[in-house]
Amino acid sequence: MRTQKLLLTNVWGCVFPLLGLCQDNVNWITVGDGPSFSLYSSNISYQFHVDPLTLDLIHDHWGGYAAETIPDFNGVTSGWGGPYTYRRREFPDLGRGDFRVPAIHIQHSDGDTVSAFSYTGYEISSGKPSIPGLPATYGGEGDVSTLTVHLYDNYSDISADLYYSIFPRYNAISRSFRITNNGSHSVIVLRASSWSIDMPNEELEMIDLYGDWAAETRINRRPVVYGEQGFRSSAGYSSHFHNPFFALAPPSTTESLGPATGYSLVYTGSFSADVERWSTGWIRVLLGLNPLHLSWTLSPGETFSSPEVISVYSEQGLGGMSRSFHSLYRNHLSRSNHTFETRPPLLNSWEGLGFDFNESSMVKLAEDAAGLGCILFVNDDGWFGTNYPRNNDSLGLGDWTPNPAKFPDGLGPYVDQVENIAVKNSSGNMQFGLWVEPEMVNPDSDLYKQHPDWCMHAGNHNRTVQRNQLVLNLGLPEVQDYIITVIERILDSAFIRYIKWDNNRGMHEMPSPSASHAYMLGMYRVIDNLTTAHPEILWEGCASGGARFDPGLLHYWPQSWTSDNTDGLERLYIQFGTSYPYPPSAMGCHVSAVPNHQTGRTTPLAFRAAVASMCGSFGFELDPSTLDQTETEVIPAIIARQQQINPIVINGDFYRLALPDKSNWPAALFVSPGADSAVLFAFQIRSALKPLPPPLKLQGLDSNAKYRVSNGTWEQSFSGSTLMSTGLSLSWPHSDYQSFILYLDRQ
């Protein structure tokens, strides 16, 4: 039988049995009688209090700034549900009469799954603690403050610490928790939602991002109805199918007007997003780990840490929400040295040569890329394997040694040749980058023959091969150490400036539900180790495109390949959708050959280049020898223009002026800090005689300033107020897939 404990709490000079009556006001956090808690800035308030009878945490408000807390006078509603069902709770459990989806669900050693967490105290600190083994936002005393609320289950001897951090400059709150087993028997954490609140009865819509390979981040907006609605990834990774982000907003909220609240999970594994409208009309909002891939055993003395969720509130519509996420993630999530640097225009070998190459053909490709003005040459898949040479995707994955038939002297002399190639219109030489996929293995490889037990598998079940490969189990320390060792060996062998880290399948036969989370902890250890040891390298994530475009990995590297689909039109949909939580500076897009090899569509080079220039990482994925003379002559100017644009794309504020799924004339604007300059991207999808294009009203400019608007061949001057209130009327050619890039400079 579990024993009960009465805890005394000594916080900020106040001693009280389970109930605090002292007040604190420290760095955007106020604690009042009750106690009640408020995290606030001039724009937002997050408020909750302790119920004096049950010591449960009750949610009061999350949204715009509120000077006071208004009590909920609805009272207990009669019905089957107990008192906990009719409370707006902060950290809901299951088993005591709250019949809604819980945030925490624990199975105890005797088999029951009832938890009874009660408030015991709190702490306030400047800055923000890290989360052991997990990526997280960070900040110092002037950036963020943290409230830690302590709970205890006296029946099971389990403590819970809830972490609330406020980033006032970004209208953002982060939440995570830690569970510690103080008892003498192991328990199993079945469910862990890092974010949980109960919102009042309001008419809301849910905006989320769904998709698949080559069709990522399609915008889905739907009403929040009674019952459960949501989505999850059970792929072991965040996946193409659903991104770990959603927003809630009234039906009247637009891109630029109205309230919106966004939720983003800083995690790369399986996750679950749950929104449940109850009989009262209240809406429970949960975001965290997927319970199908958890069942985490917590032995006596051990602590389980949840990944964090970031929530942002905006009164400037969904666009304002996005810009808060973008700024927060650039400044307080990404830790790369390259986050705010202009990225080198590159040429990737994959779509040009595939697996069919050798050292001489690769050097020739790099020379052709330099002739166009590309600064970085990336050798994609196919460069490795000795006994199982990587001449197709069924061989050699896991054997990270250069293929001697392709590179007889290894990578070093080959890379030196590339690095000695002069780049057109540049005073420097070509730089070299390399593709790797170290989390995977082919059955036909030396690694698999030597260590078949290193791959993810479930007993005697068949090992399902996808894309001719299996998943290495990064939950195993020996696998983690192997990957660190072989990648370090590669980096020591040649002067490599860029690494593209790929991952091309989901997890199938897992040995246990917890294997997915154990894998994530191991993967983060590997990537943390390598990126910390090599901050000079530009790391780019990839997972068959955007299957792992999530905040967890953006902590370690500054950019990710957004989609394998390089079709200009499709990329508009993908990039606009991805921009809801993620800054365009973190996206990668390349200009590929036409007809596009995924869609078969032919679009003009200028259109494809304009779409790609909206991303932080820009490049080409083609064989320059196949270009016609006109394309060869114009591409150096395209690269020069992109390099002029890139600093604003990297550092500027992003405005979605018109969405491609809503308008035939989608458009986006990047505005520099201080609004001294801007770049407008405007597109026409289909030529149309009627209706005429609507005026393009800009945003984010200084209404009192005068701006010179130009496209490189003509220019005119307008006030910021005119550009935002009247807008531009663009004269479109009578042709499909047209684009304009306009520059704005304060006069």
C-alpha positions in Angstrom: 0.0 0.0 0.0 1.3 3.4 -0.8 2.0 5.8 2.0 0.8 9.4 2.2 3.2 12.3 2.8 2.4 15.8 4.0 4.9 18.2 2.4 5.8 21.6 3.7 7.0 24.1 1.2 9.4 27.0 1.8 9.2 29.4 -1.1 10.5 32.9 -1.2 10.4 33.2 2.5 6.9 31.9 3.0 6.3 28.6 4.9 2.9 27.1 4.5 1.3 23.6 4.5 0.5 23.0 0.9 -1.1 26.4 0.4 0.8 29.7 -0.2 -0.4 33.1 0.8 2.6 35.1 -0.2 3.0 37.3 -3.2 5.8 37.6 -5.8 6.3 39.7 -8.9 9.5 38.8 -10.7 10.3 39.3 -14.4 6.9 39.0 -16.1 5.6 36.5 -13.5 3.2 37.4 -10.7 2.1 35.1 -7.8 -0.9 36.2 -5.8 -3.0 34.8 -3.0 -4.4 31.3 -3.3 -1.8 31.0 -4.8 -2.6 32.3 -8.3 -0.1 32.6 -11.1 0.1 35.0 -14.0 2.8 35.1 -16.7 2.3 38.3 -18.7 3.7 40.9 -21.0 2.1 44.0 -22.5 0.4 41.7 -25.1 -0.3 38.4 -23.4 -1.4 36.8 -20.1 -1.3 33.2 -19.0 -3.2 32.7 -15.8 -4.1 29.8 -13.5 -4.6 29.1 -9.8 -4.7 26.4 -7.1 -8.1 25.1 -6.1 -8.1 25.5 -2.3 -10.1 22.3 -1.6 -8.4 19.8 -4.0 -5.1 21.5 -4.6 -5.6 20.9 -8.3 -4.4 23.5 -10.8 -7.2 25.4 -12.5 -6.7 27.2 -15.8 -8.1 30.7 -16.0 -6.9 32.4 -19.2 -4.4 32.2 -22.1 -4.6 35.0 -24.6 -4.4 38.8 -24.8 -3.2 40.8 -21.8 -5.7 40.7 -18.9 -5.0 42.8 -15.7 -7.1 40.6 -13.5 -8.5 37.1 -13.4 -12.2 36.7 -13.6 -13.5 33.7 -11.7 -15.6 31.1 -13.5 -19.1 31.5 -12.0 -20.6 28.6 -13.9 -20.3 26.2 -10.9 -20.4 22.4 -11.0 -22.7 21.0 -13.6 -24.8 18.0 -12.7 -24.3 14.7 -14.5 -22.2 11.6 -14.5 -19.0 13.5 -14.4 -17.5 14.2 -11.0 -16.1 17.6 -10.0 -13.0 17.1 -12.0 -15.0 16.8 -15.2 -16.4 20.3 -14.7 -13.1 22.1 -14.0 -10.8 23.8 -16.5 -7.6 22.0 -15.5 -3.9 22.6 -16.1 -2.5 19.1 -15.7 -5.4 16.6 -16.0 -5.2 13.0 -15.0 -7.5 10.0 -15.6 -9.3 7.9 -13.1 -10.9 10.4 -10.7 -13.9 11.4 -12.6 -12.4 13.6 -15.4 -13.6 11.7 -18.5 -11.8 13.9 -21.0 -8.4 13.0 -22.6 -5.7 13.3 -19.9 -2.3 15.0 -20.1 -0.7 12.4 -17.8 -1.5 8.8 -17.5 0.7 6.5 -15.3 0.4 2.8 -14.6 1.5 1.9 -11.1 3.2 -1.3 -9.9 -0.1 -2.8 -8.7 -1.7 -2.3 -12.1 -3.9 0.7 -11.5 -3.7 3.9 -13.5 -5.1 6.5 -11.0 -3.0 9.6 -10.3 -3.8 12.3 -7.8 -1.3 15.2 -8.1 -1.6 18.0 -5.6 0.1 21.4 -5.4 3.0 21.7 -3.0 4.9 24.8 -4.0 6.6 26.9 -6.7 9.9 28.6 -7.8 10.6 31.5 -10.0 13.9 31.9 -11.9 15.3 34.3 -14.5 16.3 32.6 -17.8 15.2 29.1 -18.7 16.5 25.7 -17.7 17.5 23.2 -20.4 15.7 19.9 -20.7 18.0 16.9 -20.1 18.6 15.0 -23.4 16.1 17.1 -25.4 16.2 20.1 -27.7 14.6 23.2 -26.2 14.4 27.0 -26.5 16.9 29.0 -24.5 17.4 32.5 -23.2 19.0 34.7 -20.6 17.7 36.9 -17.8 16.5 39.6 -20.2 14.8 37.2 -22.5 12.7 34.8 -20.5 11.6 33.9 -17.0 10.4 30.5 -15.7 7.8 29.5 -13.2 8.2 25.9 -11.8 5.2 24.5 -10.1 5.7 21.4 -7.9 3.0 18.7 -7.5 3.0 15.5 -5.6 1.0 12.3 -5.7 1.0 11.2 -2.0 -0.5 7.8 -2.9 2.2 6.8 -5.4 5.2 8.9 -4.3 5.5 10.5 -7.7 6.4 14.1 -8.0 5.7 16.4 -11.0 7.5 19.6 -11.8 5.6 21.8 -14.4 7.8 24.3 -16.2 6.2 27.5 -17.6 8.5 30.0 -19.4 7.5 33.3 -20.9 9.3 35.0 -23.8 7.6 38.4 -23.6 9.2 39.8 -26.8 7.6 37.0 -28.8 4.2 36.7 -27.1 5.2 33.1 -26.3 4.8 30.6 -23.5 6.7 27.3 -23.3 5.6 24.3 -21.2 7.2 21.0 -20.3 7.2 18.8 -17.2 9.3 16.2 -15.4 8.0 13.2 -13.5 10.2 11.6 -10.8 9.5 8.2 -9.2 10.2 8.6 -5.5 8.7 5.3 -4.7 10.2 1.8 -4.4 8.5 0.2 -7.4 8.7 0.9 -11.1 5.9 2.7 -12.9 5.0 3.1 -16.6 4.3 6.5 -18.1 1.5 5.8 -20.6 0.7 9.3 -21.8 2.6 12.6 -21.6 1.2 15.7 -23.2 3.5 18.6 -22.5 0.8 21.2 -23.1 -2.6 21.0 -21.7 -5.2 23.7 -21.1 -9.0 23.8 -21.0 -10.3 26.8 -23.0 -13.8 28.4 -22.5 -16.7 27.7 -24.7 -15.8 29.7 -27.9 -16.4 29.2 -31.6 -13.0 28.2 -32.9 -11.4 26.6 -35.9 -8.3 24.4 -36.0 -5.6 25.0 -38.5 -3.1 22.2 -39.1 -0.7 20.9 -41.7 -1.1 17.5 -43.4 0.4 15.9 -46.3 2.6 13.0 -47.6 5.9 12.6 -49.5 6.3 15.3 -52.1 3.1 16.9 -50.8 4.0 18.3 -47.4 2.3 20.9 -45.2 -1.0 21.4 -46.9 -3.1 23.8 -44.9 -6.2 22.3 -43.3 -8.8 24.6 -41.6 -11.8 23.1 -39.9 -14.3 23.9 -37.1 -13.7 22.6 -33.6 -16.8 20.4 -33.0 -18.0 18.4 -30.0 -15.9 15.3 -29.3 -12.2 14.6 -30.1 -10.4 15.9 -33.2 -6.8 16.0 -33.8 -4.0 14.1 -35.5 -0.9 12.2 -34.7 2.3 10.7 -36.2 2.9 7.0 -35.5 5.8 6.8 -38.0 8.5 7.1 -35.3 9.3 10.5 -36.6 7.3 13.7 -36.9 6.6 12.6 -40.6 5.2 14.0 -43.8 1.7 13.1 -42.8 1.2 15.6 -40.1 3.5 18.3 -38.7 3.7 18.8 -34.9 1.9 22.2 -35.1 -1.6 23.5 -35.1 -3.4 26.8 -34.4 -6.8 27.7 -33.0 -8.6 30.9 -34.1 -12.2 32.2 -34.5 -13.7 31.8 -37.9 -13.3 35.5 -38.5 -9.5 35.5 -38.0 -7.6 36.1 -41.2 -3.9 36.3 -42.1 -3.6 39.8 -40.7 -6.6 40.4 -38.4 -8.0 38.7 -35.4 -6.8 36.5 -32.6 -4.9 33.3 -33.2 -3.0 30.9 -30.9 -0.4 28.5 -32.2 1.1 25.4 -30.7 4.4 23.8 -31.7 6.1 20.7 -30.3 9.9 20.8 -30.1 10.3 17.1 -30.9 11.2 14.9 -33.8 9.4 11.6 -32.9 5.9 10.3 -32.8 3.5 12.8 -31.4 -0.2 13.4 -30.7 -2.3 16.5 -31.0 -5.7 16.3 -29.4 -8.5 18.9 -29.3 -11.6 17.9 -27.4 -14.8 19.9 -27.1 -16.7 18.7 -24.0 -20.4 18.8 -23.2 -19.9 22.2 -21.5 -18.4 23.6 -24.7 -15.0 23.8 -23.1 -12.1 22.9 -25.3 -9.3 20.8 -24.0 -6.0 21.4 -25.9 -3.3 18.7 -25.7 0.0 18.4 -27.5 2.8 15.9 -26.7 4.1 12.4 -27.2 2.0 9.7 -29.0 0.8 7.3 -26.3 1.1 4.4 -28.8 4.8 5.0 -28.8 5.5 5.7 -25.2 4.9 3.2 -22.3 8.1 4.5 -20.6 9.3 2.5 -17.6 10.3 4.8 -14.8 12.4 2.9 -12.2 12.7 4.2 -8.5 14.8 7.4 -8.4 14.5 8.0 -12.2 13.0 11.2 -13.8 11.1 11.4 -17.1 11.3 14.7 -19.0 8.7 15.7 -21.6 9.7 17.7 -24.7 8.5 21.3 -24.6 5.6 22.9 -26.4 5.7 26.5 -27.5 2.5 28.4 -27.7 2.2 31.9 -29.3 -0.7 34.3 -29.1 -1.3 36.9 -31.8 -3.9 39.7 -32.3 -2.5 40.2 -35.8 -4.0 37.1 -37.3 -2.2 34.0 -38.4 0.5 36.0 -40.0 1.3 37.7 -36.6 1.4 34.2 -35.0 3.8 33.0 -37.7 6.2 35.9 -37.3 6.4 35.4 -33.5 7.3 31.7 -34.1 9.8 32.7 -36.8 11.6 35.2 -34.6 11.6 33.0 -31.5 12.9 30.0 -33.4 15.7 32.0 -35.1 16.8 33.8 -31.9 16.1 31.2 -29.1 15.8 27.8 -30.7 18.4 27.5 -33.4 21.9 27.4 -32.0 23.8 27.2 -35.3 26.5 29.7 -36.2 24.9 29.9 -39.6 21.4 30.8 -38.5 21.7 34.5 -39.5 24.3 34.1 -42.2 23.7 34.4 -46.0 23.7 30.8 -47.4 25.8 29.8 -50.3 24.0 29.1 -53.6 24.6 25.4 -54.4 24.4 22.7 -56.9 23.3 19.2 -55.7 24.4 16.3 -57.9 21.3 14.0 -57.3 18.9 14.9 -60.0 21.8 15.6 -62.4 23.8 12.3 -62.1 22.0 10.1 -59.5 24.2 7.1 -58.8 25.9 7.1 -62.1 29.2 9.0 -61.6 32.9 8.7 -60.8 35.5 11.2 -59.6 36.1 12.8 -63.0 32.4 13.2 -63.8 31.8 14.8 -60.3 34.7 17.2 -60.8 33.3 18.1 -64.2 29.8 18.7 -62.6 31.4 20.9 -60.0 33.3 22.9 -62.7 30.0 23.4 -64.6 28.3 24.6 -61.3 31.1 27.1 -60.7 30.7 28.4 -64.2 27.1 29.3 -63.3 28.2 31.1 -60.1 27.3 28.4 -57.6 29.5 28.6 -54.5 28.8 25.2 -52.9 28.9 21.8 -54.6 27.1 18.9 -52.9 28.0 15.3 -53.7 24.7 13.5 -53.0 24.1 9.7 -52.6 26.3 7.0 -54.2 29.8 7.9 -53.1 30.5 5.0 -50.6 30.6 1.3 -50.1 33.5 -1.2 -50.8 32.2 -4.7 -50.7 28.7 -3.5 -51.4 29.3 -0.4 -53.6 26.5 2.1 -53.5 25.5 2.0 -57.2 21.8 1.8 -56.4 19.7 2.3 -53.3 19.8 -1.4 -52.3 23.6 -1.5 -51.5 26.1 -0.3 -49.0 24.0 2.0 -46.7 25.8 1.9 -43.4 29.3 1.4 -44.9 30.7 4.9 -44.7 33.9 4.4 -46.7 34.5 6.0 -50.1 33.9 3.6 -53.0 37.4 2.8 -54.4 36.0 2.3 -57.9 34.7 5.9 -57.9 37.3 7.6 -55.7 40.5 5.5 -55.8 42.4 7.9 -53.6 39.6 8.6 -51.1 37.6 11.8 -50.5 40.6 14.0 -49.6 42.2 14.5 -53.1 38.8 14.6 -54.8 37.6 17.3 -52.5 40.8 19.3 -52.9 40.2 19.3 -56.7 36.7 20.7 -56.1 37.9 23.3 -53.6 40.5 24.6 -56.2 37.8 25.4 -58.8 37.3 29.2 -59.3 33.7 30.4 -59.1 32.4 32.7 -61.8 31.7 36.3 -60.6 33.3 35.5 -57.3 36.8 36.0 -55.8 36.6 32.7 -54.0 36.7 29.0 -54.9 34.1 26.3 -54.8 33.2 24.8 -51.5 32.3 21.1 -50.9 29.4 19.4 -49.2 28.4 15.8 -48.7 25.3 13.7 -48.3 24.9 11.1 -45.5 22.1 8.9 -44.2 23.7 7.4 -41.0 20.5 6.3 -39.2 19.8 3.6 -41.8 21.3 0.4 -43.1 20.9 -1.8 -46.2 20.6 -5.6 -45.6 23.3 -5.8 -48.3 26.0 -4.1 -46.4 29.0 -5.0 -44.2 27.4 -3.2 -41.3 24.3 -5.3 -41.4 26.2 -8.6 -41.9 28.3 -7.8 -38.8 25.5 -6.3 -36.6 22.1 -7.5 -37.7 20.9 -6.9 -34.1 21.6 -3.2 -34.5 18.6 -2.5 -36.6 15.1 -1.9 -35.3 13.3 -5.3 -35.0 10.6 -7.0 -33.0 11.6 -10.5 -32.0 11.1 -13.0 -34.8 8.8 -10.8 -36.9 9.8 -10.1 -40.5 12.0 -7.1 -40.8 10.1 -4.9 -43.3 12.3 -3.3 -45.9 11.3 0.1 -47.1 13.3 1.8 -49.9 15.6 -1.3 -49.6 16.7 -0.3 -46.1 16.2 -0.8 -42.4 16.3 1.6 -39.5 19.2 1.4 -37.1 18.2 1.4 -33.5 19.6 4.7 -32.1 18.3 3.8 -28.7 21.4 1.5 -28.4 24.5 3.3 -27.1 26.7 1.2 -29.4 24.8 2.4 -32.4 25.1 6.0 -31.3 28.9 5.6 -30.8 29.3 4.0 -34.2 27.5 6.8 -36.0 29.5 9.5 -34.2 32.8 7.7 -35.0 32.1 7.1 -38.7 30.9 10.7 -39.3 33.9 12.1 -37.5 36.1 9.9 -39.7 34.5 11.3 -42.8 34.9 14.9 -41.6 38.6 14.3 -40.7 39.2 12.8 -44.2 38.5 15.9 -46.3 37.6 19.6 -46.1 33.9 19.4 -45.9 31.9 22.6 -45.4 28.3 21.2 -45.5 26.5 18.0 -44.5 23.1 17.0 -45.8 21.8 14.5 -43.2 19.0 12.4 -44.8 16.5 9.9 -43.4 14.4 8.0 -45.9 11.9 5.8 -44.1 9.7 5.4 -41.0 10.0 3.0 -38.2 8.1 -0.3 -38.5 8.9 -3.3 -36.2 9.8 -1.6 -32.9 10.9 -3.9 -30.0 8.6 -2.0 -27.6 6.4 1.1 -27.7 9.1 3.0 -25.8 11.7 2.3 -28.5 10.7 5.4 -30.5 11.4 7.8 -27.6 14.6 6.0 -26.7 15.6 6.4 -30.4 14.9 10.1 -30.2 17.1 10.6 -27.1 19.9 8.6 -28.8 19.5 10.6 -32.1 19.6 13.9 -30.2 22.8 12.7 -28.4 24.4 11.9 -31.7 23.5 15.1 -33.5 24.2 17.3 -30.4 27.7 15.7 -30.2 28.5 16.2 -33.9 27.1 19.7 -34.3 28.8 20.9 -31.1 32.1 19.5 -32.3 31.7 21.0 -35.7 29.9 24.4 -35.5 31.8 25.6 -38.6 29.9 23.1 -40.8 26.6 24.1 -42.4 24.3 21.2 -41.5 21.0 20.6 -43.4 18.3 18.1 -42.4 16.4 16.0 -44.8 14.0 13.1 -44.5 12.7 12.2 -48.0 12.0 15.9 -48.1 10.1 17.4 -45.2 9.3 14.3 -43.0 11.4 15.7 -40.2 10.9 19.4 -40.7 10.2 20.1 -37.0 11.5 22.4 -34.2 13.4 19.5 -32.6 16.0 19.3 -35.3 16.0 23.0 -36.0 17.6 23.4 -32.6 20.7 21.7 -34.0 20.9 22.8 -37.7 19.6 26.0 -39.3 17.9 24.6 -42.3 16.0 21.5 -43.7 15.1 20.3 -47.1 11.5 21.2 -47.3 10.3 18.7 -49.9 11.6 16.3 -52.6 9.1 17.9 -54.8 10.9 20.6 -56.7 8.1 21.6 -59.1 7.7 25.3 -58.9 3.9 25.3 -58.5 3.8 22.6 -55.9 6.6 24.2 -53.9 4.4 27.4 -53.5 1.8 25.3 -51.6 4.5 23.5 -49.6 6.5 26.6 -48.7 3.5 28.7 -47.7 2.2 25.9 -45.5 5.6 25.3 -43.9 5.8 29.0 -43.1 2.9 28.8 -40.6 5.3 27.8 -37.8 8.7 27.8 -39.5 10.8 30.7 -40.8 11.6 30.6 -44.6 15.2 31.1 -43.6 15.1 27.5 -42.4 13.8 26.1 -45.7 15.8 24.7 -48.6 14.6 24.8 -52.2 16.4 24.0 -55.5 15.7 24.8 -59.1 15.4 21.5 -61.0 15.1 20.6 -64.7 11.9 20.6 -66.6 9.7 18.7 -67.3 9.8 18.3 -63.5 10.6 14.6 -62.8 7.8 14.4 -60.1 4.9 16.2 -61.7 5.9 16.3 -65.4 5.1 20.0 -65.4 7.1 22.6 -67.3 7.4 26.0 -65.8 9.6 28.9 -66.8 13.1 29.1 -65.2 12.3 32.6 -63.8 9.2 31.1 -62.0 11.2 28.2 -60.5 14.0 30.5 -59.4 11.6 33.0 -57.8 10.0 30.2 -55.8 13.3 28.9 -54.7 14.6 32.3 -53.8 12.0 32.6 -51.1 13.9 30.0 -49.0 17.0 30.5 -46.9 18.9 27.9 -48.8 18.8 28.2 -52.6 20.4 26.1 -55.3 20.1 23.9 -58.4 19.5 20.2 -58.8 20.3 19.5 -62.4 23.1 18.8 -64.9 24.3 22.1 -66.3 25.4 20.5 -69.5 21.8 19.9 -70.4 20.9 23.6 -70.1 20.3 25.6 -73.3 22.4 28.6 -74.1 19.8 31.1 -72.9 19.5 29.4 -69.5 23.2 29.1 -69.1 23.5 32.9 -69.8 20.8 34.0 -67.4 21.5 31.8 -64.4 24.5 33.8 -63.2 22.2 36.9 -62.9 19.6 34.8 -61.1 22.3 33.7 -58.6 23.5 37.3 -58.2 19.9 38.5 -57.5 19.3 35.7 -55.0 22.4 36.6 -53.1 21.2 40.2 -52.9 17.8 39.0 -51.6 19.1 36.3 -49.2 20.0 38.5 -46.3 16.4 39.8 -46.1 15.0 36.3 -46.4 17.3 35.1 -43.6 16.6 38.0 -41.2 13.4 39.7 -42.3 9.8 39.4 -41.2 7.6 37.3 -43.5 4.1 38.3 -44.6 1.8 36.0 -46.6 -0.1 38.5 -48.7 -2.1 35.9 -50.7 -2.2 32.1 -50.4 -1.8 29.9 -53.4 -4.9 27.8 -52.4 -7.0 31.0 -52.1 -5.7 33.1 -55.0 -4.5 32.8 -58.6 -2.0 35.5 -57.6 -0.2 34.3 -54.5 2.3 36.7 -53.0 4.7 37.1 -50.0 6.7 40.0 -48.6 9.9 40.0 -46.6 10.6 43.1 -44.6 13.9 43.9 -43.1 14.3 44.7 -39.4 13.5 48.4 -39.1 11.4 48.3 -42.4 14.2 50.0 -44.4 14.0 47.5 -47.2 11.7 44.7 -48.4 11.4 42.1 -51.2 8.1 41.3 -52.8 7.5 37.9 -54.4 4.4 37.8 -56.6 3.1 35.0 -58.8 0.5 34.3 -61.4 -0.5 30.7 -61.6 -2.9 30.8 -64.6 -3.3 33.4 -67.3 -6.8 34.9 -67.0 -8.7 37.6 -68.9 -11.3 37.9 -66.1 -11.4 38.6 -63.3 -8.6 41.1 -63.1 -5.9 40.6 -60.4 -6.8 42.3 -57.1 -4.5 45.1 -55.9 -1.6 43.7 -53.9 -1.7 45.4 -50.5 1.6 45.2 -48.7 2.2 44.9 -44.9 4.8 45.7 -42.4 6.1 48.9 -43.9 6.6 52.3 -42.3 3.4 54.1 -43.3 5.2 57.5 -43.0 8.2 56.5 -45.1 8.7 56.8 -48.8 9.8 53.7 -50.7 11.5 53.3 -54.0 9.9 50.2 -55.7 11.9 48.6 -58.5 12.4 45.4 -60.4 15.9 46.1 -61.7 14.8 47.8 -64.9 12.2 50.3 -63.7 11.4 52.1 -60.5 8.7 54.3 -58.9 8.3 55.8 -55.4 5.3 55.4 -53.1 4.6 56.1 -49.5 4.3 53.1 -47.1 0.7 54.1 -46.4 -0.2 54.0 -50.1 1.5 50.6 -50.6 -0.4 49.2 -47.7 -3.8 50.8 -48.1 -4.1 51.1 -51.9 -1.6 48.5 -53.0 0.2 47.7 -56.2 -1.6 46.8 -59.5 0.7 44.5 -61.4 0.5 44.0 -65.1 0.7 40.3 -65.8 1.7 38.7 -69.1 -0.9 36.5 -70.7 0.9 33.3 -69.8 0.8 30.7 -67.0 3.4 30.5 -64.2 4.6 34.1 -64.2 6.5 35.8 -61.4 7.7 39.2 -60.2 10.4 40.1 -57.7 10.2 43.7 -56.6 12.7 45.5 -54.3 11.6 48.2 -51.9 14.1 50.6 -50.3 13.3 53.5 -47.9 14.2 56.9 -49.4 
